[in-house]
């Protein structure tokens, strides 16, 4: 997931991107973006058709991630 995330940040730098994926991938993206321990990721509730917004400034491992909201609904 991390390699794909970094590729996405590189290829889409400066753009707004919609990523549609399963709850496990969302949990891993949050863990990576917020430096959370992997052992606790299944404590994060990810609802069906939920929205999570992460703002990223920079590229790759040097990027700064900010969680704007989580658990939004369509």
C-alpha angles and dihedrals in degrees: 000000000000094000091049091047092052091047090052092050091050097045096042100036112162094010133107109244132190114213118191114197148134125285094257092057091048090052091050092047090052092047091051095043095047099033092242121165111259092227091070100044095099088063088070110095112223111184126207110272089006125155128228121179122199122182114211126194116186133011136279123341091344093061121118113226125200125185106224096178142337133195096034117154133223 
